[in-house]
């Protein structure tokens, strides 16, 4: 079924070159296909020519820009490949049933033509039925759950043709500025997305709402015997298959399986008796494995038993202004950092920093077994993953510096501080703490851990300084 990937590659190529003059030959070459073969298959799949697709997408984006931004009609015409205002107006009016001037003045709404994605429906064989959204990107999994939801969300939105910026998603969700720690317990799970949520799907709701997506959030409740309370297997199947039928991949949360409790399902067989996705933690071992090579989609049966919740995307809605969205993100970051009460029995923000560093330095590891010491080392590294994520949102803050010059001084200080704070995520390696027997034994040393704690306190100061810059912006505007 190479033609599926060929067509999806061609669509991605066209999307990446909407502002350039490209030929059918260029598009066909991007998919390693002859021009004649490409045009025939594309027309069969889409019901239109590639030229029509390019024109519809460009005119759709042109209408969106005129409706939402204060731009000149001629500038938009040139941007989308029209040499004269007359030729642009004629094509625009035929597509939108309204003139560029009418759309610009909000006297008429532009038509929206979304990017295509290939949705496969296969029937036959031994009564097998399979449906698949084919263009969900393959995502390497590196063991860092703190940011993995955003990675999955980014892939899901790209499959839907959405232009998304991971740095912005990290900032708006709060995942780039989080810290969660179970005080003195040395337990895994601090890095999971929902560990900082006081209400179900709090992080996910925040970021999806901020970028304009309506969604339905389902928490699956079970009693102590594992029986469903608020739903059942048939309803879960119906929800997921209906979403996939509409072309929406489903963001999933599992009862924790190994070290990854997140996934995206993008296909099913036989009315949902089997589900299709990637096995993101397949063969991953912290400190040993490189990022997981997920390769080929996996099919699971009896999958409903392991589902603890899921998100059903519904469609786009209006969003707040960029300024309001950024200020809301700053407020969320500040609230998290300054929080003094625990969330689900765990400290967060600066309180988590204090607990993390105190126990790193003062707990007695001398009587721990080798396995216990190794496990604490890995849990400490979970904290470092959260801290290292500070760097992920920096490009978004740099964008805001250009968009809002009045924030420039504060944001430049915050960016510098967050970058220095994130460096603590790699400080471990510079001190000879390695994922082997020698590294684990070194972690047992009180003196060695004091050095880690001292460097951590310097990093915490940088984090708090960045928080103060966000507070200054909030109080000033």
N, C-alpha and C positions, 0 to 999 in steps of 0.2 A: 504493500500500500504506500509506496514511495510518493505517489502522486499527491497524497494528502499533505505530506510535509512540503512537497514542491509548491503546492498552491498556497499553503500558509506562509512559507518563506517569501513567496512573491507578494503576498498581501503586506507582510511586514516591510518588505523593500519599498513598496509604494508608499506606505505610511511614513517611512523614514525620509522619503524624497518628495513629499507633497509640494515643497516650495521650489523645486528644481524642475527643469525640462528633462524628462526621461522618455525614452522610446519603448515600444513593445519589446524590441530586441534586448534592451537593457533589463527589463523586468524578467523576460524569459531566461536570460543568462543567470540572473540572481537565483533562479530555481533549478539551475543545471538542466534546462529544457530547451528544446527548439521553439522558435517563435510560433510555428504552426500548431505544434502539440500543446503549447501553453495556452494559446488563444482558444483552441477547441475545448480543452478541459475546463478552463476558467469560465467560459460561457455556459457549459453544461451545468457547472456547480452553482454559479451565481445568477444566471439568467440575464446577464449583461456582459458587455465587452469590458476589457481592462481600461480602455479609454473612457467609457462611461463611468466606471468606478472612480477613476481619478478626478474626472470632472465633478461628479456628485460630491465627493469628499471635499474638494477644494471650495466649491460653492457653499457647502454646508458650513465649513469653517469660516469662510468669508462673511457669511450672514451672522454667525455667532460673534465675530469680532466687531462688526458694525453695530450690533445690538448692545454689546456690553462695554465697548471702549470708545473713547473720544478720538477717533481716527478719521483721516480723510478718505473719501471713497476712492480717489485715484491711487492713493498709497496701497489700499487693499487690492485694487485691481492689478497693480504691478506685482504685488507680493504673490498673487496666485496665478500669474502667468498671462494676464491680459494686457495687451499693449495700448489699447485705447479705452476711454471711458465708455464709448458707444458699444464696443464688443462685450465689455464686462456687464453693462446694464442690460443688454439683450439676453445674455446667458443667465444672469442673476434673476431677472424677472421671470424667465421661462421656468427656472427651477423653483423659485420661492413663491411664485404668484404674487410678487410684490416688488417694487423698485428698491434699489439700494437706499434711496433717500427715505422711503417710507419705513424701512427697517431701522435705519439709523435714528430716525425720530421716534422710534417705538410706536409707530402708527400701524405696524404689522409685525407679526412674529415670524422669525425665520424658520424654515424647515430644517429638521435635523436628520442627517444621514450618517449613521454610526459606522465605524469600521466593521468589515465582515470578519466573521470567524467561522470555521468549518465545524459543523455539528453532524456526526455520523449516526445513521440509524441502520443497523444491519439485522436482518431476519433470515431464518432458515436453519439448515443443519438439523440437529436434533431438537427442534422447536426452540432454538436459542434466539433470544432477542438481545441486542447490545446497542446501547446509546453512549456516545462519547463526545465530549468537547475536546477537540484534538490539540488546541493550541495553548494549553496551560504550560508555562515554561517548566523545565526541569530545574530544580533548585538544590544545590549542594547543602547538606546539613552539617554544621560544624560543632554541634553540641551546645550552642548558646541559645537557650530558650528565651532569654530576656528580650531578644530582638527578633526571634524567629516568627512570631505572629506577623510582624510588619513585613518580613520577607515573603511570607505566604500571601498576605494581603496585596502586596505589590504585584506578585505573579498573577493573582486572581484578577486584579483590575486591568493588567496588561492583556490578559486573555479576553477581556471585554472591550478592548480597544481604548481603554482609558489612559490618558497621559498622566503619569503619576511620578512624584519625586520622593524617593525613599527618605531623604534627609528631612523633608517636610513631614512625612508620615511619622518618622521617629520623634520629631519635636511635638507635633500635635497630639500624639498618643500619650506622651510622657515617658515612653520607653527609653529615650536617650538620656533622661535625667532622673531615673529611678534608683533607689537603693532599698533593699528589703533584707532583713536579717532576723533569724530566730535567736533571741537573746540567750546565749550560753548553752544552746542545745546541740549545735553542730549537726544539723539535719539537712538533707537535700530538699529541694523544692523552693528555695528562696528566689531562684531566678525565673520561675514560671510566671507567665504574664498575669494570671489571675491571683497571684499572691499579694498584689497591691490593690486589688479590687474589693471595696467594701460592699458593693452590690454586684450581682452577676453581670458579666460582660461590660463592666464600667469602662475599661480602657478601650474596648472595641467600639462601644457606642460613641465614645468621645471622638475618636479619629474618623469614623465613618460619617458621623453627623457633620463634622468640620469640613469634610471634603464633598458633602452633598449627596450622600447615599442613604436612602431609606432602607431599612432592614428589619427583619423579624428575628428576635433572639429567643432561642428555646433552651431552657435548662431542663435536663432529664433527671427526674427525681425517682429514687428507688427506696424501698424499705430495707430493713436489715437482712432480709432473705434474698435480696436482689430482684424482687418483683417491681415492675413499673408502678408508679403512683399517679403521675399526671399525664401519662401518655401510654403508648404501647408500640410494639415492634411494627405493626401495620401502619400506624400513623407516622412513625419516623421514616419508614420507607416511602410513604406517599409524599411527605414533605421534601425529601431529598430528590426523588425521581421527578417530581413536578418542577423543582428548581432547575434541574439539569435539562429537562425537556424545553424549558424557556431559554436555555443557554447560559444559566448562572451557575458557576462552580459553587460548592458549598463549603464554607469554612467550618471545620470540625474541631471539637475538643473531646478528648478521650479520657476515660479512667486511665490514670497514668500508666503508660506502657514503656518500660525501660526508662530512658531519660527524655523522651519527647512525647508530649500529650497533645500535639497539634497536627492538623493535616488539612488538605483540601481534597474533596471528592469531586471528580469531574466526569464520571461515567458509571453505568450500571448494566447489569444483565438480568433478564427475566423478571421484570417489574420490581427490581431492587433486591431480589434475593441475594445477589452478589453486587458488591460495590467496587469501584475502580479508583485508585489513587496511587501516589508514590509512597514507598516505605522509607521515610526520611531518616530513621535511625537504624537502618538495616546495616548491621555489621560495625556500627560506630563504637569505638572505645576511646574514652577520654585519654589524651596523652599519647595514644598509640596510632590511631587511625587518622589519615587525612580527612578532609571533608568528604562525606559520604557520596559515592557515585551511585545515584539512584537508578539511572539508566532507563529501565522499562517499567511502565505502570504495572502495579500489582492488583490482583483481584482477590477480594476477601469474601467469605461467606460467614454467616452468623455474626456479622459486623455490628448489628444493633446493640448487642450485649455490652459492647465496650464504649458506647457513646455516652458522654456526660453532658453534652450541649452542642449546639450548632447555630450558625448564622445564615439566614436565608436573605440574600440580597433582593431588593424589590425594585429598585430603579433610582434615577437621579431626582434631586430636588434643588431648590435655590439654596445658596450658601450666604453666610455673612460676608461683610467686606474683609479684605485681606488684613486691614488694621485690627478689626475686631477679633478676627480669628487668631492673629498673633498675640494680642493682649490676653485672650482667653488661655492660650497655651502657656504664656508666662505665668499667669495666675495659678494654673494647675501645677506647674513646676514648683512655684513658691509654696503652695499649700502642701504639697508632698514633702518638700524639704523641711518645713517648719512643724510638721505634724508631731504631736507629743503622745497621742494615744496610739495603741497598737492596732494593727489590722490583722485579723485572723490569728491573733497570738504572736504577731511578729512586729518588730520595730521597723519604721520606714524613715527615709530621708536622713537628716543629720543625726537623729537618734540611732538609726541603724549603723551609721558610720562609727559612732562612739562605742556601741556595743561590739561591733565587728573588731575594732582595733584593741579594745580592752581585753577581750577573750583571746585574741591572737597573742597578745603579749603576756598575759597573766595566768592563763590556764596551764595546769601541770600536765605535760604530755609524757613525762618520763616513764610512767607505768603502762602506757598504751602498748598494745600488741602492734606488730608491724602493719597488719590490715587496718586497725583502728587509726593509726597514724596516717596511712595512705588515704583513708576515707576523709579525714579532716583536711588533708591537703587538697583533695578534690573539691570539698565544700568551700574552702577558702578561695579556690579558683573560680567557683561559681560567683562569689562576690566580685572578683576581679573582672569577670565578664560583664557584670552590670556597670562597673566603673568605666571599663574600656569603651562602652557604648556611648559615652559622652561625645566622642568624636563624630559619631554618625550624624548628628543633627547640625554640625557646624556649617556645612554648605547652606543650609536654610537660614541660619542666623546671618551669614554673609550676604545672602540675597536681601534680607530685611534691611541691612545697612544701606544698600543701594536704593531700596524702595522707600525708606523712611529716614532721610538724612538727620532728622532731629534725634534719632536713636543711636546715631553713629558712635558717639563716644562710649556710651554704656555697652553697646553690643560688641564693639571691638575689644573692650576689656573682658567681657564675658567669654568671647571666643578664645582669647589667649589663655584665660584661666581654665576653661574647660579642656582645651588641648593639653595643657600641662597636667591637669587632673587625670585625664585619660591615659597619660603615659604610665601612671602607676599600674595600669593593667598589664604592662609588660616588664615592670620592675623586677618581678620574680626571676625572670630568666637572666637578667644581668647580674644577679647575685648567686648564680649557680644552682638554683632550685630546679631540678629537672624531673621529668616523668620516668624515674627509674629508682632502684633501691637506694642509691646514694642520695638522690634528691629527697626521697621520703624520710630518710634518716636525718638528713640535715634539718628538715622541718621540725623534727622532734626537739632540736636544740633551742633552749630558751633564749640564748644570746642571739641566735640567727633570727628568731621571730621578733625579738625586740627591734632589730634593724628594719624588718619589714613594717612593723607598727610605726616606727619613727617616720619612715618615708610615707606611710599611709596618712599620718597626721598632716604632713605638708600637703598631700593631695587633697585632703578634706578641707583645708583652708582655702585652696584654690576653688573647690566646688562651692563653698559658702560665699566666697567673693563673687562668683558668677551669679549666685542667687541674689545677692545684694544689688547687682546691676539690673536684673530683671525687676526687682522691687522698685528701684528708682524709676524705671520706665513706667511701671503701673501707676505709681503715685503721681507722676508728672502729667499723665494723660488721662 
